[in-house]
Amino acid sequence: MANNFAILGATGLVGSNIFKYLVQSPTPSNIITLTRRKLDEAPALALSTSPVDHTITQPVEPDSSKWPAVFGELCKAASSPPIVFTGLATTRAAAGGFEKQYALEHDLNIALAQAAKEAGVKTFVLISSVGASKDSRMPYTRMKGEIEDDIEACGFERYIIIRPGLLLGPRSEVRYAEGLMQMIARGLHKISNGALSNSWAQSGDVVARAAVRAALDEGITGKKILGQHEIVQIGGKPDW
């Protein structure tokens, strides 16, 4: 029997790595993505190296206000409720201000989570951030904490929160400040053989593997939060 998965934010750093990892799975899978633009060719090329056949559903909807209804129908149409991953996020600069960033990251994620719950989804995996807390004084980490709490209120049977630090890896958009931090992290990684950089920065592919492996771990029930140490521990090995 094939596993059913759905990925939100599949064009992003972690989401695209989740997609690539799933299509390389040794177990047949039905994979759903929902994006505003077509997925980059690089993740799709992984299909050619997949050891088994997967069913990929990749609708494109430029109007994100329609996403909750579309996503709910996609989940209902699956042979069984999919495991949902969301790495849906943006930056303040790309959104055009914090209010617009909040509307995309918080409001849209919550609407999608509610649609998934109504469609019968039991396992929901959120890519959040280190320091996420509704009581944080920093707008960004406070927003992340509010996203975590409001998705939890949806009442999924299994709710897995992934809290990475600085994400390392190529992005489709330019982030100058993050790029500088990535250079520093890569330097520390070489100097300390990974010990220093892994404590505050993780590669997108490592985070993706940790998210998928945690979602497939039947020993994880209820709510589970993976911090940076656990992310590296679970996602550090590239093989299945």
Secondary structure as UniProt FT lines:
FT   STRAND          3..8
FT   TURN            10..11
FT   HELIX           13..23
FT   STRAND          29..35
FT   HELIX           41..45
FT   HELIX           46..49
FT   STRAND          55..57
FT   HELIX           64..66
FT   HELIX           67..77
FT   STRAND          83..86
FT   HELIX           92..95
FT   HELIX           98..102
FT   HELIX           103..108
FT   HELIX           109..118
FT   TURN            119..120
FT   STRAND          123..127
FT   TURN            130..131
FT   TURN            134..135
FT   HELIX           139..152
FT   TURN            153..154
FT   STRAND          158..162
FT   STRAND          166..168
FT   HELIX           176..192
FT   TURN            193..196
FT   HELIX           197..199
FT   STRAND          201..203
FT   HELIX           204..216
FT   TURN            218..219
FT   STRAND          222..226
FT   HELIX           228..235
//
